[in-house]
Amino acid sequence: MGRIVHTESGSTRRHRILTGVSQALRAAAQHPQVTDGEAREILAFLALSLTELQESVEDTVTAWERRDYWLKADRFRAEWTWVPEIRGRLEAALRRDDMAEARACGMELARVLSDRRLRPPRKAAERPWRGAWDAWLRKG
């Protein structure tokens, strides 16, 4: 098996992921009558997105450490410590089927991202979380 080559930079990748996450959180907040099925889809999408976000952070840090930018790598890793913490709790809640805890993780994620300026995507009708529950079940 060959190496996985990412054609977008780490920063672009993280921005794309965070935009999708903010779109999912915004959709959940704007529609208080979200069905359980759609809530599962959104929460699974958040878990998958946090996994991809963590991989992106580690890829960036690894590249900097190869160049002996240890301090820069440590600061960057410290800036993103919230990702594995929330992801771990969210995935554990989804495995236990504890939707209340999973939603609490989603609300915590919304608080963490509240200071970031993430504009909504151009195509507001898109729902990137469609099929995320099945994808998360296959992954886990």
Secondary structure, DSSP 8 states (H G I E B T S, - for coil): ------SS-HHHHHHHHHHHHHHHHHHHHH-TT--HHHHHHHHHHHHHHHHHHHHHHHHHHHHHHHTT-HHHHHHHHHHTTHHHHHHHHHHHHHHHT-HHHHHHHHHHHHHHHTTS-----S-TT--TTTTHHHHHHHH-
